[in-house]
Each structure stands twice: as C-alpha cells, then as structure tokens.
Amino acid sequence: MIYIMTEAENELAKIIWENEPLPSGELVRLAQERLQWKKPTTYTVLRKICNNGIFQNNNAVVKKMAEDKITFE
C-alpha cells in the first residue's frame, strides 16, 4: 500500500528526518519553532505518521522505520 503524506505530515517528517533519532519533547520544540505548532498538533500528526508505518515513537524517542518501507514520489 502506498501512503501519500499530507502537507502537514510532510513538514513534520522533514524535521524528523533531519534530526532523528530525537526525543519527542525535542520534536515538539522544533515543530513550535519551525511550524508554529502547539504540542497537541505535533502529537496528532506524529501519531498519524507512526500509525502509517513511516516513523516509530518508542520510549519517547522518534525515529524512522526501516528505509526500505519508505518510497518518495
């Protein structure tokens, strides 16, 4: 199955790819700084992209899943 990220998901993904692995609290800070997002927005979008198998958030550390599962269009 191919999952096409929304613009918001893509913006958060860029931050994660540039900085991963990173603590989720740091991701919240970076999203606030770069995207002017509040904490609930960051966690909502993060949950969506984690549920779609793009990233994982384990023990409050966010990182990408296996690279072979990610395709860029």
C-alpha positions as CSV (number, residue, x, y, z in Angstrom):
1,M,0.0,0.0,0.0
2,I,1.2,3.5,-0.9
3,Y,0.6,6.2,1.7
4,I,0.8,9.8,0.5
5,M,1.5,12.2,3.3
6,T,-0.4,15.4,3.8
7,E,1.5,18.7,3.7
8,A,1.5,18.9,7.5
9,E,2.8,15.3,7.8
10,N,5.5,16.0,5.2
11,E,6.6,19.1,7.1
12,L,6.9,17.2,10.4
13,A,8.6,14.3,8.6
14,K,11.3,16.7,7.3
15,I,12.1,17.7,10.9
16,I,12.3,14.1,12.0
17,W,14.5,13.0,9.1
18,E,16.9,15.9,9.7
19,N,17.2,15.2,13.4
20,E,16.4,11.5,14.1
21,P,16.6,9.8,16.4
22,L,15.2,12.6,18.6
23,P,13.2,12.8,21.9
24,S,9.6,13.6,21.3
25,G,9.9,16.6,23.5
26,E,12.6,18.0,21.2
27,L,10.4,17.3,18.2
28,V,7.6,19.4,19.9
29,R,10.1,22.2,20.4
30,L,11.3,22.1,16.8
31,A,7.8,22.0,15.5
32,Q,6.9,25.0,17.6
33,E,10.0,26.8,16.4
34,R,9.7,26.0,12.7
35,L,6.0,25.4,12.1
36,Q,4.4,27.4,15.0
37,W,2.6,24.3,16.1
38,K,1.3,23.6,19.6
39,K,2.2,20.4,21.4
40,P,-1.2,18.7,20.7
41,T,-0.9,19.4,16.9
42,T,2.6,17.9,16.8
43,Y,1.5,14.7,18.6
44,T,-1.6,14.3,16.5
45,V,0.4,14.5,13.3
46,L,3.1,12.3,14.7
47,R,0.5,9.7,15.7
48,K,-0.8,9.6,12.2
49,I,2.5,9.1,10.5
50,C,3.5,6.5,13.1
51,N,0.3,4.6,12.6
52,N,1.0,4.5,8.9
53,G,4.4,2.9,9.5
54,I,6.6,5.8,8.4
55,F,8.0,6.5,11.9
56,Q,8.0,5.0,15.3
57,N,7.8,6.7,18.7
58,N,9.2,4.2,21.3
59,N,10.0,5.3,24.8
60,A,9.6,8.9,23.7
61,V,12.2,8.7,21.0
62,V,11.1,9.3,17.4
63,K,12.9,7.6,14.5
64,K,12.2,6.3,11.0
65,M,11.1,2.8,10.3
66,A,13.2,0.7,8.0
67,E,14.2,2.7,5.0
68,D,13.0,0.1,2.6
69,K,9.4,0.8,3.6
70,I,9.6,4.4,2.6
71,T,9.1,5.5,-1.1
72,F,9.4,9.0,-2.3
73,E,7.3,10.3,-5.2
